[in-house]
Amino acid sequence: MCELILASASPRRKELLAQIGVVFKQSSVDINEDVLPGELPADYVQRLACEKSKEGFLRNGQQCAVLGADTTVVIDGYILGKPESEDQAVVMLQQLSGRTHQVMTGIALTNNGFTDSQVVVTHVTFKTLDAELCHRYWKTKEPCDKAGGYGIQGFGAIFVEKIEGSYSNVVGLPLAETSELLNKVGIKVWQY
Ligand SMILES: Cc1cn([C@H]2C[C@H](O)[C@@H](COP(=O)(O)OP(=O)(O)OP(=O)(O)O)O2)c(=O)[nH]c1=O
């Protein structure tokens, strides 16, 4: 019997959770990720993280604890999801250019039918980006599966002037907070 399931398709979340020595299985879930009318970004990522972990808990026989997470980029209170085209990606990156935005990740752990969750916020400041650079960046294929259209852990690192808060949170899983959530239900990190 497994102790923990990561309800995610994200290779980044898998790597991050493995980095802190947690033993787990990965099993993705499919949920509707539409934003509700008037929903605040922090409420949105928390709700989706809870839905992912609850769905994973039900799908996997309700025997293991299930961790879900959702990350979004927020500028001026608006949610930037994953870009679906080059034009959309360039518009997003131009919005982020020369300014500070927030990366919000909701994390949720369902165990014995009870779900505990929280939201972690990191402030990221971008240098000024010209449109030609944004078009060139799209061609690297890095932006398409990432909230806000960039990856801080990849080529997108060159856009970042300053970061305040958790780095792992930007990549998709805030590790300090995740370890606390796991510890509360008796799941240890560093299981070597
Ligand atoms: C801002 C930023 C986001 N991202 C990623 C983290 C998330 O994987 C993704 C946001 O999409 P999510 O919907 O949070 O996650 P996902 O679709 O990758 O995986 P799943 O829903 O199955 O758990 O953007 C980076 O990898 N680097 C970054 O710098």
The ligand as an ORCA input file, in Angstrom:
! r2SCAN-3c Opt
* xyz 0 1
  C       5.715     30.652    -13.458
  C       6.131     29.220    -13.686
  C       5.204     28.213    -13.833
  N       5.604     26.923    -14.041
  C       4.640     25.823    -14.174
  C       4.259     25.146    -12.849
  C       3.021     24.376    -13.208
  O       3.410     23.065    -13.620
  C       2.452     25.142    -14.403
  C       1.101     25.683    -14.056
  O       0.131     24.733    -14.328
  P      -0.713     23.913    -13.261
  O      -2.104     23.824    -13.796
  O      -0.504     24.451    -11.894
  O      -0.044     22.451    -13.273
  P       0.174     21.426    -14.449
  O      -0.906     21.540    -15.480
  O       1.602     21.563    -14.927
  O       0.077     20.019    -13.696
  P      -1.165     19.376    -12.881
  O      -2.387     20.258    -13.042
  O      -1.371     18.018    -13.472
  O      -0.673     19.309    -11.453
  O       3.386     26.194    -14.689
  C       6.952     26.596    -14.126
  O       7.313     25.423    -14.321
  N       7.876     27.599    -13.984
  C       7.545     28.894    -13.774
  O       8.440     29.758    -13.656
*
